[in-house]
Amino acid sequence: MAKLELMATSAFGIESVLADELKSLGYSDLTVENGKVTFAADEYAVPKANIWLRCADRVYLNMGKFKATTFEELFQQVKGLPWAEILPADAEFPVADAKSVKSKLFSLSDIQAITKKAVVEKMKETYGNQWFPENGAKYPIHVSILKDNVTISIDTSGTGLHKRGYRERASEAPIKETLAAALVLLSKWKSDIALIDPFCGSGTIPIEAAMIGANIPPGLGRKFVSEGWHIIPQSSWKEVKKNAYEGINHDVEMSIEGYDLDPRVIKVAMENAENAGVEDFIHFQARDVKDLSSSKKYGKVICNPPYGERLSEKDSVKKLYSTMGEAFSKLDTWSYYVITSSEEFEKSFGKRSSKNRKLYNGRIKCYFYQYFGPRPPRPQKDIQE
């Protein structure tokens, strides 16, 4: 089969983490842009990317890119794409989504209608049919226009990749699974390092860390829209899933703890961890952040505390950040990683961060404040080797 061009999308600010994930999967021909990483791939890449990527929102198959300033140009260019190579005669091919930014073509409903018409006309020419039942596998088409530059792609994921399947219930302001995984990866946490999330809510950060530590692929327990596509053999899906199952480390030992003030939320976190198959790796407990402590000399705190987006909450959140500063300082050989929308977090926390990174939690612009503790001494056996 010919090489495919795939595009993995992500939240703004974590594209480099996504690129690193793709490199670890064996893909080197990468183009990193705002909110997406494009890469050349083979048929195995669709199951591999969907099953393994922790930070991606979705994985798309790129059909073509071109410039269009009129609907006639859009129609002709879409019609000229190689649809017959991808879509069988019974394909269901909705134009599921359209976006337009700073472009002459801005009516999303018209963009979707013209695109659909163009694909239908091309299908008529290819298959000689005047009508298509669209009762086969689904191929959701997406149109993105930026400054008159059009990208046409097909969604291979279906439901967003953050839907791992373990979080049946969530706390009031949950962090997306994909962003939680990115925070853990950005912290350079490894399974032999202690980890505490003192604001764990429904347990997303500890659960994602445990899945990383045990090498559990985030997409292993779910279905993808492209699993029914004829261009990707079922044998490819089976092989990727088999290798993924065999790579899970069931015997790894980890010290991961999740705390929250609300016992009911802790119960939800425990249920979610069980759904994810990582309940044995995490200790959850109802506990106030001011009581933060650990017998471990070195470790990492990774957390998503309340932001105080409402004006009425600003003062209470400042006090909370001050309390965090006092509590975290007791773990003076640990590293801390905090995501919040507050630009004055460091002032309330009482300490400047070693590094801070701008990223987005949904539509909220946030900062990932990173405080690096001293490096643990290397184990004696490593030095001898």
C-alpha positions, 0 to 999 in steps of 0.5 A: 500500500502507498505511504499515508500522510497522517496528522495527530492533533493535540492541545496547544502547548503539548505538540512537542510531547506528541512529537516525542511520542511519535518518535518513540513509535518509530516515526521520524518524518515529522512536521510540528505545527500549532496544535498538530503533528503531521507524519508519513506512515504505513498502514500500521500507523493508524492502529499504532497511533490510535492505540498508543498516543497518550497526548493526541486528541485525534488522528487524521488521514490527510487527503490533500491540501490546496488554496481556495478563495471561491466555492467553485475552486473548493468544489473542483479541488476536492473533486480532484482528490483520490477518493476512490483509493480510500472510499469503497462504494458503500462508504458512509462519508459525512462531512462531519466538521468544518473550520475556517479562520481568516479565509474568504470562505467562511460559511461552515454549512456551505463549506460542508455542503460543497465538499459533500457534493464534490466527493459524491460527484467524484464517487459517481465518476469512479463507481458509475452509480448515481446514488450511494447507500452509505451503509458501510464503514464510516469515513468522517471527512473534515475540512479546515481552512486557514488563510484560504489554505484548505486541508481535507482529511478523514478522521481515523479515531472517531470518538476523541482519544481522551475517551479512554473508557475508564472515567465513567464518572468525573469530578466537577472540573476534570482535566482531560486524560490527554492533557494529564498524560502530557503533564506526566510526560513533561515532568519526566516522571518514571515508574521508580519515582514516587508521585503524589497528586494532592488534588486528584479529583477523579484520579486522572493524573495518577491513573495516567501516570500508572498507565505510563509506568505499566506501559498500558496503551491508552486506547487498548480497551476501546474501538476506533472508526477506522477499524472497519476500513478496507485499506487497513487489514484486520491483521494489522489491528490484531498484530498491533493489539497483540504486541500492545498486550504483550508489552504491559508490565504487570509486575512493575512496582510504583509509589503513586498517591492521590489525595482529595478533600472530598471522600466521595470524589476519592471513591470515584477515583478508586472506581476509575482506577479499577476500570483502567486496571491500575488500582493496585498501583495507586493509593487514594485517600481523603486528605487536605493538601496542608497535611501533605507528607511522604516517607520518600526522600525524592519524588514528584508532585504533579497537580491541577489545583482549583484555578479560581476563574470566578472573581468570587473565588480569587481570594480563596484560591490565593490562600490555597496557593499559599497553603500549597507553598507551605505544604510543598516546602516540607518536601524540600527534595521533591520536584513540583509541577502545577498547572493553573490559569493564574499568572500570579501563582508564584507570588501566592505560592511563595517561590519562583518556578524553575521553568514555566510553560504556556498550554491550554486546558480546554479553552483556558490558557494555563501555565505549567509551573515546574519546580525542580528539586535536587537530583537523587543520587545514582544507585551504587550498582549504576556507578559500579557498572 
